[in-house]
Amino acid sequence: MSGAAAKKVTAGGRRAAAKPAATGKARKATPKVVRLTAADMAEKQREISVSEFFTKNRHLLGFDSPAKALLTTVKEAVDNALDACEEAGILPDLLLEIQEVSETRYRVAVQDNGPGIVKAQVPKIFGQLLYGSKFHRLRQSRGQQGIGISAAAMYGQLTTGRPITVVSKPGPKKPAHRFDIQIDTRRNTPVVVADHEVEWIPEHGTRLELEIEATYKKGRHSVDGYIEQTAIANPHASLTYVDPKGERSEYPRVAHELPKPPQEIKPHPHGVELGILLKMLHDTKAKNLRGFLTGEFSRVSPAAADEIAKTAMLPPTYAPHKAARDQAESLYKAIQATKLMAPPSNVLSPIGEELLLEGLRKQVDAKFFAATSRSPAVYRGNPFCVEAALAYGGEGMPGDELITMLRFANRVPLLYQQSACAVTKSVVQTNWKAYGLQQSRGALPTGPIVLMVHIASVWVPFTSESKESVASYPEIMKEIKLALQDVGRKLGIFIRRGIREADEEKKRSYIEKYIPHIGIALQEILKISDKERDKVCATLKTTLERSRT
Amino acid sequence: MSDKLVPKIKKEAKAVEDQILKKKKPTMKFPVRSLANVRYVEKAGYFEIRGMKKERTLTVNTVKTFAQTLRMMSLSKTLVETDDIATKREAYYVSKNWGDARFLEQTESDTVMDDVEALFEVNREQMGFAPEEKGGDVSGALVVVDKDPDTGKKIRIDCTQFGSGAYSIPISVEHLQFETKAKFILVIETAGMFQRLVKHGYWKKANCILVSMGGVPTRACRRFIRRLADDMKIPVYVFVDGDPYGISNIYRTFKVGSGNAAHINEFFCVPQARFLGITPQDILDYKLPTHPLKEVDVKRAKDAIKNDPFFKHHKSWAKAMEHLVSMGVRAEQQALAAHGLNYVIDEYLPQKIAHPERFLP
């Protein structure tokens, strides 16, 4: 209705605008339209701070509803804590507490045993958007942009007026500091409201607390589901979760070794866009083109650099910062035209088949488990790796409903925007009927299944900043499908074995049920003795059991 | 009859037992019950069964049907030996004592019964099984001689003495005798048309016997008319709706039998029957009000022309059927009422009866 009304208004408006041009009489009726000069406009043009942008567009970052805001806040804090522990080589011990302040207000506290944060960095990390260690490098990590936790802090500040509280202790012999930080939203800078040294028992770690406007819900798309799934994808972490009702859930550690640390890589030339290339050319410290190409990118040997320069018709000694748009563009084309080695792929840290199974077993009670971990592949110059695991046929898993799908990117559960995700699309496009499941056209398969798909990459291409679904690059879809087919085949073997066993069972019961009646009928017609009848039945039974049909 | 059937059942059962004891999977051979397994023999006048048989081997998948077939044979043997009968419905209920081998629906027991019937090439009445259905109504110049079930004394039933009612054909007609001076038997599809002809005493005017089939004629009805026509040597004229169902299902089954009961057509057909109407040509000649042919009608007609041995044999019938399809319409018996309620008695039937040589075969 509102759509139709809007259309009418637009149409009417257009008509009104068109009329004056047609009749002189109507022209007099237009003085209301004030034409602005460039100077007028310039007065109104000013820088938009990131924080202001966020205030208006908080849905982009996952704060669109109070329920989602709670999840996003928890998620950002937990992701950061896990990243910090792993980078420091510490097996993570996490504590998450959510307290209900009022029905629409909650206090979230996340505490880790990580390396702590240097005193000077704390305000910027929590009080400035787009500040962080992760945006400027290519390395598999949970966080990518440096928006997350400061955005949560800002959301809390906007909705409750309360600053974020951070307690951090970098080592056993160093003092713990407690900060209350607010954000100057116009200038995107932190304002430290309070800073004290405090007594803190743990040897090292960080605890942050923030109060936000939120609502708490149970279920798979809530904090509860997020923590449960985080436990599945992070078997090396120990999680403790105290929910708003005061109930304490423990997710003990299953794997006692840290995953192989992911390595940082330089961008691969084939994954770089023209704008980025221009920026890199201007920012580089390299003195010449050869040095730039070999130094700033991975997989560019001096020979390859010379070849690129030759194709771009620039000397290898060309000074990078002199490059204008034209040079950059010919360089860009030359890069695309040059064959280069694929980026190094051993830099990723997949979960691995064994731990996938362990993680799933811990959370799901099922009859059959299968997992697969594909070798790394490349999209747009970024190495990535797909893993899949499934649990089949457990108590309480309905067999006549669509399967339950768990999506993960760099070990982080993705809870929203399932249908827009490359994972979902790949599951739908896979033919599950071949593996003994039911599946309607264009839908997820049906069956008592929990299916888990994990994508690890130095840069996971999300469809939006709220990091809820993975973009559908053909290379990624292809790898997901191959992984699904792999676990599907394993499942198919199990299901078919079950069907075969059921057939055998049916055959046995058929024989048991109906052979006596053949005996009875023959006895009635031929007046044979009970002994003869039993012999007929016994012989027939052996004959049928021996045959396979 | 029973002295023939019991040894047959015993022989079949013995063969099954022998195969089992030889550690083989026993088999039974059943005649195929379909139009594909019949041949139209004009001289004999009915669909004759061809030799096609399907072999049923006892396997895990067939063990249930096999057990049911044997138990049905046993039941039949008991019925024949004790001179009793069971209706098809009763036989279905008897199976409820068979534990796991019981039938869940009567259609299942009917199918097994038809199989056993075909296996021994007898009709189910001979096996002690009786149909539920009623045979048909008779009115007109006929005396049926029956026996009192208790005393065995002869009873003479005068079919002119039923007033506005009618004599009902019994399930078994083999023992009946007839007395008549009628000139022909008029067999009618619908009870409504039968009522009209009885009420206005058409059989008196035309000196005939009227029989109402009420749709596809039962076996008893067919057998009754066959015996009557054979014994009394009188012609049989059939008066049905002018549509593919009236022609290919009712009339064809009445005259030459069906594919499903191929093994007993010999007894349950009326080869001397001729088709009075309503013919496709009648629709034009008598300017009858029509209804369009439904999709199933067209399918049935085309199927008959293509696959039914009767229509393949009689070119005049194939032509008539094609004519009907090309007109795309059908006409019911009662459509004659459009020219006046008694037009059928005063005009249509007399005009038709005057020229039996024009009837379709």
Interface residues (C-beta under 8 A of the other chain):
Chain A: K507 Y510 I511 K513 Y514 I515 H517 I518 I520 A521 L522 E524 I525 L526 I528 K535 V536 T539 L540 T542 T543 L544 S547 T549
Chain B: I9 K10 A13 K14 V16 E17 I20 L21 K23 K24 K25 P26 L58 T59 V60 N61 V63 K64 F66 A67 Q68 L70 R71 M73 S74 K77 T78 W98 G99 D100 A101
